[in-house]
Amino acid sequence: MTVLIVIHYISNDNKVMQRGSFPLRGKSKEQVAYEWLRQIKREMPYYEEVEKILADGEDITDLIKKLENTNIN
């Protein structure tokens, strides 16, 4: 099973959108989106903030921000 993830974020004062289809492989769609967001942050030198994250059309932005906060602390 796959999930379509769309991430809207700001980088270097520009709005950017990336999307991709990812296999779940036993993970939740939130986990897959969070891992991809971490990869984007590592690759982007001027990453600023997330605007919106969608997984199969469902807004999961708040869930990802909670995951981010628990993993930082």
PDB file of N, H, CA, C and O in Angstrom:
ATOM      1  N   MET A   1       0.835  -1.174   0.000  1.00  0.00           N
ATOM      2  CA  MET A   1       0.000   0.000   0.000  1.00  0.00           C
ATOM      3  C   MET A   1       0.885   1.245   0.000  1.00  0.00           C
ATOM      4  O   MET A   1       1.926   1.274   0.657  1.00  0.00           O
ATOM      5  N   THR A   2       0.471   2.255  -0.730  1.00  0.00           N
ATOM      6  H   THR A   2      -0.374   2.231  -1.263  1.00  0.00           H
ATOM      7  CA  THR A   2       1.241   3.496  -0.820  1.00  0.00           C
ATOM      8  C   THR A   2       0.406   4.681  -0.331  1.00  0.00           C
ATOM      9  O   THR A   2      -0.819   4.609  -0.241  1.00  0.00           O
ATOM     10  N   VAL A   3       1.105   5.763  -0.020  1.00  0.00           N
ATOM     11  H   VAL A   3       2.101   5.821  -0.093  1.00  0.00           H
ATOM     12  CA  VAL A   3       0.454   6.987   0.426  1.00  0.00           C
ATOM     13  C   VAL A   3       1.026   8.134  -0.408  1.00  0.00           C
ATOM     14  O   VAL A   3       2.230   8.181  -0.659  1.00  0.00           O
ATOM     15  N   LEU A   4       0.162   9.056  -0.836  1.00  0.00           N
ATOM     16  H   LEU A   4      -0.816   9.017  -0.632  1.00  0.00           H
ATOM     17  CA  LEU A   4       0.583  10.246  -1.565  1.00  0.00           C
ATOM     18  C   LEU A   4       0.746  11.368  -0.553  1.00  0.00           C
ATOM     19  O   LEU A   4      -0.214  11.752   0.114  1.00  0.00           O
ATOM     20  N   ILE A   5       1.956  11.894  -0.437  1.00  0.00           N
ATOM     21  H   ILE A   5       2.736  11.582  -0.980  1.00  0.00           H
ATOM     22  CA  ILE A   5       2.254  12.947   0.535  1.00  0.00           C
ATOM     23  C   ILE A   5       2.598  14.232  -0.214  1.00  0.00           C
ATOM     24  O   ILE A   5       3.378  14.227  -1.166  1.00  0.00           O
ATOM     25  N   VAL A   6       1.996  15.335   0.240  1.00  0.00           N
ATOM     26  H   VAL A   6       1.362  15.340   1.014  1.00  0.00           H
ATOM     27  CA  VAL A   6       2.260  16.657  -0.320  1.00  0.00           C
ATOM     28  C   VAL A   6       2.702  17.546   0.834  1.00  0.00           C
ATOM     29  O   VAL A   6       1.994  17.674   1.833  1.00  0.00           O
ATOM     30  N   ILE A   7       3.878  18.161   0.693  1.00  0.00           N
ATOM     31  H   ILE A   7       4.453  18.056  -0.119  1.00  0.00           H
ATOM     32  CA  ILE A   7       4.407  19.034   1.736  1.00  0.00           C
ATOM     33  C   ILE A   7       4.582  20.436   1.160  1.00  0.00           C
ATOM     34  O   ILE A   7       5.270  20.626   0.157  1.00  0.00           O
ATOM     35  N   HIS A   8       3.948  21.418   1.811  1.00  0.00           N
ATOM     36  H   HIS A   8       3.389  21.263   2.625  1.00  0.00           H
ATOM     37  CA  HIS A   8       4.105  22.828   1.475  1.00  0.00           C
ATOM     38  C   HIS A   8       4.962  23.447   2.571  1.00  0.00           C
ATOM     39  O   HIS A   8       4.642  23.331   3.754  1.00  0.00           O
ATOM     40  N   TYR A   9       6.044  24.101   2.182  1.00  0.00           N
ATOM     41  H   TYR A   9       6.304  24.196   1.221  1.00  0.00           H
ATOM     42  CA  TYR A   9       6.919  24.728   3.175  1.00  0.00           C
ATOM     43  C   TYR A   9       7.562  25.980   2.599  1.00  0.00           C
ATOM     44  O   TYR A   9       7.468  26.251   1.401  1.00  0.00           O
ATOM     45  N   ILE A  10       8.215  26.736   3.470  1.00  0.00           N
ATOM     46  H   ILE A  10       8.292  26.516   4.443  1.00  0.00           H
ATOM     47  CA  ILE A  10       8.889  27.961   3.064  1.00  0.00           C
ATOM     48  C   ILE A  10      10.392  27.729   3.178  1.00  0.00           C
ATOM     49  O   ILE A  10      10.881  27.223   4.188  1.00  0.00           O
ATOM     50  N   SER A  11      11.114  28.107   2.127  1.00  0.00           N
ATOM     51  H   SER A  11      10.717  28.518   1.307  1.00  0.00           H
ATOM     52  CA  SER A  11      12.567  27.982   2.105  1.00  0.00           C
ATOM     53  C   SER A  11      13.133  29.217   1.429  1.00  0.00           C
ATOM     54  O   SER A  11      12.794  29.520   0.285  1.00  0.00           O
ATOM     55  N   ASN A  12      13.994  29.926   2.138  1.00  0.00           N
ATOM     56  H   ASN A  12      14.269  29.680   3.068  1.00  0.00           H
ATOM     57  CA  ASN A  12      14.637  31.117   1.585  1.00  0.00           C
ATOM     58  C   ASN A  12      13.606  32.113   1.060  1.00  0.00           C
ATOM     59  O   ASN A  12      13.761  32.659  -0.032  1.00  0.00           O
ATOM     60  N   ASP A  13      12.560  32.344   1.841  1.00  0.00           N
ATOM     61  H   ASP A  13      12.434  31.901   2.729  1.00  0.00           H
ATOM     62  CA  ASP A  13      11.461  33.270   1.509  1.00  0.00           C
ATOM     63  C   ASP A  13      10.686  32.875   0.251  1.00  0.00           C
ATOM     64  O   ASP A  13      10.030  33.720  -0.357  1.00  0.00           O
ATOM     65  N   ASN A  14      10.754  31.624  -0.139  1.00  0.00           N
ATOM     66  H   ASN A  14      11.287  30.937   0.356  1.00  0.00           H
ATOM     67  CA  ASN A  14       9.983  31.110  -1.275  1.00  0.00           C
ATOM     68  C   ASN A  14       9.073  29.994  -0.801  1.00  0.00           C
ATOM     69  O   ASN A  14       9.466  29.164   0.019  1.00  0.00           O
ATOM     70  N   LYS A  15       7.852  29.979  -1.324  1.00  0.00           N
ATOM     71  H   LYS A  15       7.533  30.654  -1.990  1.00  0.00           H
ATOM     72  CA  LYS A  15       6.941  28.879  -1.021  1.00  0.00           C
ATOM     73  C   LYS A  15       7.262  27.720  -1.953  1.00  0.00           C
ATOM     74  O   LYS A  15       7.368  27.888  -3.168  1.00  0.00           O
ATOM     75  N   VAL A  16       7.416  26.534  -1.356  1.00  0.00           N
ATOM     76  H   VAL A  16       7.330  26.397  -0.369  1.00  0.00           H
ATOM     77  CA  VAL A  16       7.794  25.346  -2.112  1.00  0.00           C
ATOM     78  C   VAL A  16       6.785  24.245  -1.832  1.00  0.00           C
ATOM     79  O   VAL A  16       6.278  24.127  -0.716  1.00  0.00           O
ATOM     80  N   MET A  17       6.496  23.438  -2.847  1.00  0.00           N
ATOM     81  H   MET A  17       6.908  23.533  -3.754  1.00  0.00           H
ATOM     82  CA  MET A  17       5.627  22.276  -2.682  1.00  0.00           C
ATOM     83  C   MET A  17       6.351  21.077  -3.267  1.00  0.00           C
ATOM     84  O   MET A  17       6.850  21.123  -4.391  1.00  0.00           O
ATOM     85  N   GLN A  18       6.401  19.999  -2.487  1.00  0.00           N
ATOM     86  H   GLN A  18       5.995  19.962  -1.574  1.00  0.00           H
ATOM     87  CA  GLN A  18       6.945  18.738  -2.982  1.00  0.00           C
ATOM     88  C   GLN A  18       5.920  17.658  -2.710  1.00  0.00           C
ATOM     89  O   GLN A  18       5.224  17.680  -1.695  1.00  0.00           O
ATOM     90  N   ARG A  19       5.836  16.708  -3.638  1.00  0.00           N
ATOM     91  H   ARG A  19       6.401  16.691  -4.463  1.00  0.00           H
ATOM     92  CA  ARG A  19       4.914  15.591  -3.439  1.00  0.00           C
ATOM     93  C   ARG A  19       5.561  14.320  -3.929  1.00  0.00           C
ATOM     94  O   ARG A  19       6.437  14.326  -4.794  1.00  0.00           O
ATOM     95  N   GLY A  20       5.100  13.228  -3.345  1.00  0.00           N
ATOM     96  H   GLY A  20       4.389  13.224  -2.642  1.00  0.00           H
ATOM     97  CA  GLY A  20       5.626  11.935  -3.743  1.00  0.00           C
ATOM     98  C   GLY A  20       4.751  10.819  -3.225  1.00  0.00           C
ATOM     99  O   GLY A  20       3.975  11.006  -2.288  1.00  0.00           O
ATOM    100  N   SER A  21       4.878   9.671  -3.833  1.00  0.00           N
ATOM    101  H   SER A  21       5.509   9.519  -4.594  1.00  0.00           H
ATOM    102  CA  SER A  21       4.141   8.484  -3.432  1.00  0.00           C
ATOM    103  C   SER A  21       5.119   7.539  -2.744  1.00  0.00           C
ATOM    104  O   SER A  21       6.174   7.220  -3.293  1.00  0.00           O
ATOM    105  N   PHE A  22       4.768   7.096  -1.548  1.00  0.00           N
ATOM    106  H   PHE A  22       3.911   7.355  -1.102  1.00  0.00           H
ATOM    107  CA  PHE A  22       5.671   6.293  -0.738  1.00  0.00           C
ATOM    108  C   PHE A  22       4.988   5.017  -0.262  1.00  0.00           C
ATOM    109  O   PHE A  22       3.804   5.043   0.078  1.00  0.00           O
ATOM    110  N   PRO A  23       5.715   3.899  -0.231  1.00  0.00           N
ATOM    111  CA  PRO A  23       5.155   2.665   0.341  1.00  0.00           C
ATOM    112  C   PRO A  23       5.116   2.785   1.865  1.00  0.00           C
ATOM    113  O   PRO A  23       6.017   3.363   2.472  1.00  0.00           O
ATOM    114  N   LEU A  24       4.078   2.242   2.466  1.00  0.00           N
ATOM    115  H   LEU A  24       3.346   1.773   1.972  1.00  0.00           H
ATOM    116  CA  LEU A  24       3.945   2.332   3.922  1.00  0.00           C
ATOM    117  C   LEU A  24       4.858   1.347   4.647  1.00  0.00           C
ATOM    118  O   LEU A  24       5.454   1.699   5.665  1.00  0.00           O
ATOM    119  N   ARG A  25       4.975   0.135   4.146  1.00  0.00           N
ATOM    120  H   ARG A  25       4.491  -0.150   3.319  1.00  0.00           H
ATOM    121  CA  ARG A  25       5.851  -0.893   4.726  1.00  0.00           C
ATOM    122  C   ARG A  25       5.678  -1.027   6.239  1.00  0.00           C
ATOM    123  O   ARG A  25       6.658  -1.050   6.984  1.00  0.00           O
ATOM    124  N   GLY A  26       4.435  -1.113   6.683  1.00  0.00           N
ATOM    125  H   GLY A  26       3.639  -1.095   6.078  1.00  0.00           H
ATOM    126  CA  GLY A  26       4.162  -1.333   8.102  1.00  0.00           C
ATOM    127  C   GLY A  26       4.183  -0.074   8.953  1.00  0.00           C
ATOM    128  O   GLY A  26       3.982  -0.155  10.164  1.00  0.00           O
ATOM    129  N   LYS A  27       4.419   1.089   8.353  1.00  0.00           N
ATOM    130  H   LYS A  27       4.581   1.155   7.369  1.00  0.00           H
ATOM    131  CA  LYS A  27       4.440   2.352   9.095  1.00  0.00           C
ATOM    132  C   LYS A  27       3.142   3.105   8.849  1.00  0.00           C
ATOM    133  O   LYS A  27       2.424   2.838   7.885  1.00  0.00           O
ATOM    134  N   SER A  28       2.855   4.050   9.736  1.00  0.00           N
ATOM    135  H   SER A  28       3.439   4.267  10.519  1.00  0.00           H
ATOM    136  CA  SER A  28       1.682   4.898   9.521  1.00  0.00           C
ATOM    137  C   SER A  28       2.044   5.994   8.526  1.00  0.00           C
ATOM    138  O   SER A  28       3.220   6.280   8.304  1.00  0.00           O
ATOM    139  N   LYS A  29       1.027   6.601   7.933  1.00  0.00           N
ATOM    140  H   LYS A  29       0.072   6.368   8.114  1.00  0.00           H
ATOM    141  CA  LYS A  29       1.292   7.667   6.967  1.00  0.00           C
ATOM    142  C   LYS A  29       1.952   8.868   7.641  1.00  0.00           C
ATOM    143  O   LYS A  29       2.704   9.601   6.999  1.00  0.00           O
ATOM    144  N   GLU A  30       1.675   9.074   8.929  1.00  0.00           N
ATOM    145  H   GLU A  30       1.064   8.479   9.450  1.00  0.00           H
ATOM    146  CA  GLU A  30       2.312  10.164   9.666  1.00  0.00           C
ATOM    147  C   GLU A  30       3.813   9.919   9.821  1.00  0.00           C
ATOM    148  O   GLU A  30       4.615  10.843   9.680  1.00  0.00           O
ATOM    149  N   GLN A  31       4.186   8.678  10.110  1.00  0.00           N
ATOM    150  H   GLN A  31       3.534   7.928  10.225  1.00  0.00           H
ATOM    151  CA  GLN A  31       5.601   8.341  10.254  1.00  0.00           C
ATOM    152  C   GLN A  31       6.354   8.528   8.938  1.00  0.00           C
ATOM    153  O   GLN A  31       7.467   9.056   8.918  1.00  0.00           O
ATOM    154  N   VAL A  32       5.743   8.095   7.857  1.00  0.00           N
ATOM    155  H   VAL A  32       4.840   7.667   7.874  1.00  0.00           H
ATOM    156  CA  VAL A  32       6.374   8.215   6.540  1.00  0.00           C
ATOM    157  C   VAL A  32       6.536   9.693   6.177  1.00  0.00           C
ATOM    158  O   VAL A  32       7.588  10.093   5.678  1.00  0.00           O
ATOM    159  N   ALA A  33       5.508  10.504   6.423  1.00  0.00           N
ATOM    160  H   ALA A  33       4.654  10.179   6.829  1.00  0.00           H
ATOM    161  CA  ALA A  33       5.573  11.937   6.121  1.00  0.00           C
ATOM    162  C   ALA A  33       6.629  12.622   6.977  1.00  0.00           C
ATOM    163  O   ALA A  33       7.365  13.477   6.484  1.00  0.00           O
ATOM    164  N   TYR A  34       6.711  12.256   8.250  1.00  0.00           N
ATOM    165  H   TYR A  34       6.113  11.561   8.650  1.00  0.00           H
ATOM    166  CA  TYR A  34       7.696  12.848   9.151  1.00  0.00           C
ATOM    167  C   TYR A  34       9.121  12.516   8.702  1.00  0.00           C
ATOM    168  O   TYR A  34       9.993  13.385   8.707  1.00  0.00           O
ATOM    169  N   GLU A  35       9.353  11.276   8.319  1.00  0.00           N
ATOM    170  H   GLU A  35       8.644  10.570   8.315  1.00  0.00           H
ATOM    171  CA  GLU A  35      10.683  10.877   7.849  1.00  0.00           C
ATOM    172  C   GLU A  35      11.072  11.628   6.578  1.00  0.00           C
ATOM    173  O   GLU A  35      12.224  12.031   6.418  1.00  0.00           O
ATOM    174  N   TRP A  36      10.115  11.813   5.681  1.00  0.00           N
ATOM    175  H   TRP A  36       9.179  11.485   5.810  1.00  0.00           H
ATOM    176  CA  TRP A  36      10.404  12.538   4.449  1.00  0.00           C
ATOM    177  C   TRP A  36      10.674  14.020   4.745  1.00  0.00           C
ATOM    178  O   TRP A  36      11.558  14.624   4.138  1.00  0.00           O
ATOM    179  N   LEU A  37       9.912  14.601   5.678  1.00  0.00           N
ATOM    180  H   LEU A  37       9.193  14.110   6.171  1.00  0.00           H
ATOM    181  CA  LEU A  37      10.148  15.982   6.075  1.00  0.00           C
ATOM    182  C   LEU A  37      11.544  16.143   6.664  1.00  0.00           C
ATOM    183  O   LEU A  37      12.223  17.128   6.372  1.00  0.00           O
ATOM    184  N   ARG A  38      11.980  15.206   7.480  1.00  0.00           N
ATOM    185  H   ARG A  38      11.429  14.406   7.717  1.00  0.00           H
ATOM    186  CA  ARG A  38      13.336  15.262   8.041  1.00  0.00           C
ATOM    187  C   ARG A  38      14.384  15.210   6.933  1.00  0.00           C
ATOM    188  O   ARG A  38      15.398  15.905   7.000  1.00  0.00           O
ATOM    189  N   GLN A  39      14.139  14.388   5.917  1.00  0.00           N
ATOM    190  H   GLN A  39      13.315  13.824   5.863  1.00  0.00           H
ATOM    191  CA  GLN A  39      15.066  14.304   4.789  1.00  0.00           C
ATOM    192  C   GLN A  39      15.125  15.637   4.042  1.00  0.00           C
ATOM    193  O   GLN A  39      16.206  16.093   3.670  1.00  0.00           O
ATOM    194  N   ILE A  40      13.975  16.255   3.823  1.00  0.00           N
ATOM    195  H   ILE A  40      13.097  15.885   4.126  1.00  0.00           H
ATOM    196  CA  ILE A  40      13.928  17.558   3.146  1.00  0.00           C
ATOM    197  C   ILE A  40      14.712  18.594   3.945  1.00  0.00           C
ATOM    198  O   ILE A  40      15.470  19.377   3.372  1.00  0.00           O
ATOM    199  N   LYS A  41      14.534  18.603   5.252  1.00  0.00           N
ATOM    200  H   LYS A  41      13.918  17.967   5.718  1.00  0.00           H
ATOM    201  CA  LYS A  41      15.240  19.566   6.104  1.00  0.00           C
ATOM    202  C   LYS A  41      16.750  19.393   6.020  1.00  0.00           C
ATOM    203  O   LYS A  41      17.489  20.378   6.016  1.00  0.00           O
ATOM    204  N   ARG A  42      17.213  18.144   5.953  1.00  0.00           N
ATOM    205  H   ARG A  42      16.612  17.344   5.957  1.00  0.00           H
ATOM    206  CA  ARG A  42      18.648  17.889   5.835  1.00  0.00           C
ATOM    207  C   ARG A  42      19.211  18.394   4.508  1.00  0.00           C
ATOM    208  O   ARG A  42      20.351  18.855   4.445  1.00  0.00           O
ATOM    209  N   GLU A  43      18.407  18.305   3.450  1.00  0.00           N
ATOM    210  H   GLU A  43      17.481  17.931   3.501  1.00  0.00           H
ATOM    211  CA  GLU A  43      18.861  18.675   2.110  1.00  0.00           C
ATOM    212  C   GLU A  43      18.731  20.159   1.803  1.00  0.00           C
ATOM    213  O   GLU A  43      19.421  20.664   0.917  1.00  0.00           O
ATOM    214  N   MET A  44      17.862  20.869   2.513  1.00  0.00           N
ATOM    215  H   MET A  44      17.301  20.459   3.232  1.00  0.00           H
ATOM    216  CA  MET A  44      17.608  22.279   2.229  1.00  0.00           C
ATOM    217  C   MET A  44      18.440  23.159   3.152  1.00  0.00           C
ATOM    218  O   MET A  44      18.265  23.098   4.369  1.00  0.00           O
ATOM    219  N   PRO A  45      19.339  23.975   2.610  1.00  0.00           N
ATOM    220  CA  PRO A  45      20.170  24.823   3.476  1.00  0.00           C
ATOM    221  C   PRO A  45      19.393  25.962   4.139  1.00  0.00           C
ATOM    222  O   PRO A  45      19.803  26.448   5.193  1.00  0.00           O
ATOM    223  N   TYR A  46      18.290  26.393   3.546  1.00  0.00           N
ATOM    224  H   TYR A  46      17.958  25.999   2.689  1.00  0.00           H
ATOM    225  CA  TYR A  46      17.536  27.528   4.080  1.00  0.00           C
ATOM    226  C   TYR A  46      16.107  27.165   4.433  1.00  0.00           C
ATOM    227  O   TYR A  46      15.201  27.973   4.231  1.00  0.00           O
ATOM    228  N   TYR A  47      15.885  25.974   4.952  1.00  0.00           N
ATOM    229  H   TYR A  47      16.621  25.317   5.115  1.00  0.00           H
ATOM    230  CA  TYR A  47      14.543  25.547   5.344  1.00  0.00           C
ATOM    231  C   TYR A  47      14.052  26.450   6.475  1.00  0.00           C
ATOM    232  O   TYR A  47      14.794  26.709   7.422  1.00  0.00           O
ATOM    233  N   GLU A  48      12.799  26.935   6.385  1.00  0.00           N
ATOM    234  H   GLU A  48      12.196  26.724   5.616  1.00  0.00           H
ATOM    235  CA  GLU A  48      12.263  27.824   7.411  1.00  0.00           C
ATOM    236  C   GLU A  48      11.115  27.200   8.193  1.00  0.00           C
ATOM    237  O   GLU A  48      11.223  27.013   9.405  1.00  0.00           O
ATOM    238  N   GLU A  49      10.014  26.875   7.512  1.00  0.00           N
ATOM    239  H   GLU A  49       9.927  27.027   6.528  1.00  0.00           H
ATOM    240  CA  GLU A  49       8.876  26.327   8.243  1.00  0.00           C
ATOM    241  C   GLU A  49       7.906  25.578   7.332  1.00  0.00           C
ATOM    242  O   GLU A  49       7.852  25.807   6.123  1.00  0.00           O
ATOM    243  N   VAL A  50       7.146  24.678   7.948  1.00  0.00           N
ATOM    244  H   VAL A  50       7.190  24.491   8.929  1.00  0.00           H
ATOM    245  CA  VAL A  50       6.110  23.920   7.253  1.00  0.00           C
ATOM    246  C   VAL A  50       4.834  24.746   7.218  1.00  0.00           C
ATOM    247  O   VAL A  50       4.462  25.363   8.215  1.00  0.00           O
ATOM    248  N   GLU A  51       4.171  24.758   6.087  1.00  0.00           N
ATOM    249  H   GLU A  51       4.473  24.256   5.277  1.00  0.00           H
ATOM    250  CA  GLU A  51       2.865  25.399   5.993  1.00  0.00           C
ATOM    251  C   GLU A  51       1.743  24.369   6.083  1.00  0.00           C
ATOM    252  O   GLU A  51       0.783  24.542   6.834  1.00  0.00           O
ATOM    253  N   LYS A  52       1.880  23.289   5.301  1.00  0.00           N
ATOM    254  H   LYS A  52       2.660  23.149   4.691  1.00  0.00           H
ATOM    255  CA  LYS A  52       0.823  22.277   5.276  1.00  0.00           C
ATOM    256  C   LYS A  52       1.401  20.955   4.806  1.00  0.00           C
ATOM    257  O   LYS A  52       2.265  20.910   3.931  1.00  0.00           O
ATOM    258  N   ILE A  53       0.900  19.862   5.415  1.00  0.00           N
ATOM    259  H   ILE A  53       0.198  19.898   6.126  1.00  0.00           H
ATOM    260  CA  ILE A  53       1.279  18.517   4.983  1.00  0.00           C
ATOM    261  C   ILE A  53      -0.004  17.723   4.771  1.00  0.00           C
ATOM    262  O   ILE A  53      -0.854  17.641   5.657  1.00  0.00           O
ATOM    263  N   LEU A  54      -0.128  17.146   3.593  1.00  0.00           N
ATOM    264  H   LEU A  54       0.562  17.212   2.873  1.00  0.00           H
ATOM    265  CA  LEU A  54      -1.293  16.341   3.251  1.00  0.00           C
ATOM    266  C   LEU A  54      -0.855  14.911   2.966  1.00  0.00           C
ATOM    267  O   LEU A  54       0.168  14.680   2.322  1.00  0.00           O
ATOM    268  N   ALA A  55      -1.636  13.960   3.451  1.00  0.00           N
ATOM    269  H   ALA A  55      -2.467  14.148   3.975  1.00  0.00           H
ATOM    270  CA  ALA A  55      -1.410  12.543   3.151  1.00  0.00           C
ATOM    271  C   ALA A  55      -2.711  11.988   2.602  1.00  0.00           C
ATOM    272  O   ALA A  55      -3.708  11.908   3.319  1.00  0.00           O
ATOM    273  N   ASP A  56      -2.704  11.609   1.347  1.00  0.00           N
ATOM    274  H   ASP A  56      -1.893  11.675   0.764  1.00  0.00           H
ATOM    275  CA  ASP A  56      -3.914  11.154   0.643  1.00  0.00           C
ATOM    276  C   ASP A  56      -5.057  12.152   0.803  1.00  0.00           C
ATOM    277  O   ASP A  56      -6.208  11.762   0.998  1.00  0.00           O
ATOM    278  N   GLY A  57      -4.730  13.443   0.717  1.00  0.00           N
ATOM    279  H   GLY A  57      -3.795  13.759   0.559  1.00  0.00           H
ATOM    280  CA  GLY A  57      -5.734  14.494   0.779  1.00  0.00           C
ATOM    281  C   GLY A  57      -6.129  14.928   2.181  1.00  0.00           C
ATOM    282  O   GLY A  57      -6.866  15.901   2.334  1.00  0.00           O
ATOM    283  N   GLU A  58      -5.659  14.233   3.203  1.00  0.00           N
ATOM    284  H   GLU A  58      -5.060  13.442   3.078  1.00  0.00           H
ATOM    285  CA  GLU A  58      -5.992  14.548   4.600  1.00  0.00           C
ATOM    286  C   GLU A  58      -4.903  15.430   5.198  1.00  0.00           C
ATOM    287  O   GLU A  58      -3.718  15.115   5.091  1.00  0.00           O
ATOM    288  N   ASP A  59      -5.302  16.537   5.831  1.00  0.00           N
ATOM    289  H   ASP A  59      -6.265  16.792   5.918  1.00  0.00           H
ATOM    290  CA  ASP A  59      -4.338  17.451   6.448  1.00  0.00           C
ATOM    291  C   ASP A  59      -3.803  16.830   7.737  1.00  0.00           C
ATOM    292  O   ASP A  59      -4.552  16.613   8.689  1.00  0.00           O
ATOM    293  N   ILE A  60      -2.490  16.545   7.758  1.00  0.00           N
ATOM    294  H   ILE A  60      -1.881  16.721   6.984  1.00  0.00           H
ATOM    295  CA  ILE A  60      -1.859  15.938   8.938  1.00  0.00           C
ATOM    296  C   ILE A  60      -0.774  16.855   9.521  1.00  0.00           C
ATOM    297  O   ILE A  60       0.117  16.397  10.235  1.00  0.00           O
ATOM    298  N   THR A  61      -0.859  18.132   9.214  1.00  0.00           N
ATOM    299  H   THR A  61      -1.584  18.504   8.633  1.00  0.00           H
ATOM    300  CA  THR A  61       0.153  19.093   9.655  1.00  0.00           C
ATOM    301  C   THR A  61       0.320  19.087  11.161  1.00  0.00           C
ATOM    302  O   THR A  61       1.444  19.027  11.659  1.00  0.00           O
ATOM    303  N   ASP A  62      -0.790  19.149  11.900  1.00  0.00           N
ATOM    304  H   ASP A  62      -1.703  19.197  11.496  1.00  0.00           H
ATOM    305  CA  ASP A  62      -0.711  19.194  13.363  1.00  0.00           C
ATOM    306  C   ASP A  62      -0.086  17.920  13.939  1.00  0.00           C
ATOM    307  O   ASP A  62       0.684  17.987  14.897  1.00  0.00           O
ATOM    308  N   LEU A  63      -0.411  16.775  13.368  1.00  0.00           N
ATOM    309  H   LEU A  63      -1.037  16.720  12.590  1.00  0.00           H
ATOM    310  CA  LEU A  63       0.165  15.515  13.841  1.00  0.00           C
ATOM    311  C   LEU A  63       1.677  15.482  13.635  1.00  0.00           C
ATOM    312  O   LEU A  63       2.415  15.008  14.499  1.00  0.00           O
ATOM    313  N   ILE A  64       2.133  15.982  12.497  1.00  0.00           N
ATOM    314  H   ILE A  64       1.534  16.367  11.795  1.00  0.00           H
ATOM    315  CA  ILE A  64       3.564  15.997  12.213  1.00  0.00           C
ATOM    316  C   ILE A  64       4.282  16.969  13.141  1.00  0.00           C
ATOM    317  O   ILE A  64       5.379  16.673  13.617  1.00  0.00           O
ATOM    318  N   LYS A  65       3.678  18.122  13.402  1.00  0.00           N
ATOM    319  H   LYS A  65       2.787  18.362  13.015  1.00  0.00           H
ATOM    320  CA  LYS A  65       4.295  19.093  14.315  1.00  0.00           C
ATOM    321  C   LYS A  65       4.409  18.515  15.724  1.00  0.00           C
ATOM    322  O   LYS A  65       5.390  18.774  16.420  1.00  0.00           O
ATOM    323  N   LYS A  66       3.410  17.733  16.152  1.00  0.00           N
ATOM    324  H   LYS A  66       2.613  17.523  15.586  1.00  0.00           H
ATOM    325  CA  LYS A  66       3.488  17.074  17.461  1.00  0.00           C
ATOM    326  C   LYS A  66       4.618  16.046  17.474  1.00  0.00           C
ATOM    327  O   LYS A  66       5.372  15.968  18.445  1.00  0.00           O
ATOM    328  N   LEU A  67       4.742  15.261  16.408  1.00  0.00           N
ATOM    329  H   LEU A  67       4.130  15.324  15.620  1.00  0.00           H
ATOM    330  CA  LEU A  67       5.839  14.292  16.303  1.00  0.00           C
ATOM    331  C   LEU A  67       7.187  15.002  16.368  1.00  0.00           C
ATOM    332  O   LEU A  67       8.114  14.536  17.030  1.00  0.00           O
ATOM    333  N   GLU A  68       7.284  16.128  15.678  1.00  0.00           N
ATOM    334  H   GLU A  68       6.531  16.506  15.140  1.00  0.00           H
ATOM    335  CA  GLU A  68       8.519  16.901  15.676  1.00  0.00           C
ATOM    336  C   GLU A  68       8.872  17.392  17.070  1.00  0.00           C
ATOM    337  O   GLU A  68      10.026  17.310  17.488  1.00  0.00           O
ATOM    338  N   ASN A  69       7.886  17.900  17.784  1.00  0.00           N
ATOM    339  H   ASN A  69       6.948  17.967  17.444  1.00  0.00           H
ATOM    340  CA  ASN A  69       8.127  18.420  19.127  1.00  0.00           C
ATOM    341  C   ASN A  69       8.511  17.319  20.108  1.00  0.00           C
ATOM    342  O   ASN A  69       9.370  17.540  20.962  1.00  0.00           O
ATOM    343  N   THR A  70       7.904  16.145  20.011  1.00  0.00           N
ATOM    344  H   THR A  70       7.206  15.966  19.317  1.00  0.00           H
ATOM    345  CA  THR A  70       8.238  15.061  20.948  1.00  0.00           C
ATOM    346  C   THR A  70       9.624  14.498  20.642  1.00  0.00           C
ATOM    347  O   THR A  70      10.318  14.059  21.559  1.00  0.00           O
ATOM    348  N   ASN A  71      10.041  14.499  19.379  1.00  0.00           N
ATOM    349  H   ASN A  71       9.476  14.855  18.634  1.00  0.00           H
ATOM    350  CA  ASN A  71      11.364  13.984  19.029  1.00  0.00           C
ATOM    351  C   ASN A  71      12.478  14.983  19.320  1.00  0.00           C
ATOM    352  O   ASN A  71      13.631  14.585  19.486  1.00  0.00           O
ATOM    353  N   ILE A  72      12.156  16.268  19.386  1.00  0.00           N
ATOM    354  H   ILE A  72      11.220  16.592  19.251  1.00  0.00           H
ATOM    355  CA  ILE A  72      13.150  17.280  19.721  1.00  0.00           C
ATOM    356  C   ILE A  72      13.441  17.277  21.208  1.00  0.00           C
ATOM    357  O   ILE A  72      14.590  17.419  21.626  1.00  0.00           O
ATOM    358  N   ASN A  73      12.387  17.112  22.014  1.00  0.00           N
ATOM    359  H   ASN A  73      11.453  16.997  21.675  1.00  0.00           H
ATOM    360  CA  ASN A  73      12.551  17.175  23.474  1.00  0.00           C
ATOM    361  C   ASN A  73      13.047  15.906  24.013  1.00  0.00           C
ATOM    362  O   ASN A  73      13.242  15.783  25.222  1.00  0.00           O
TER     363      ASN A  73
END
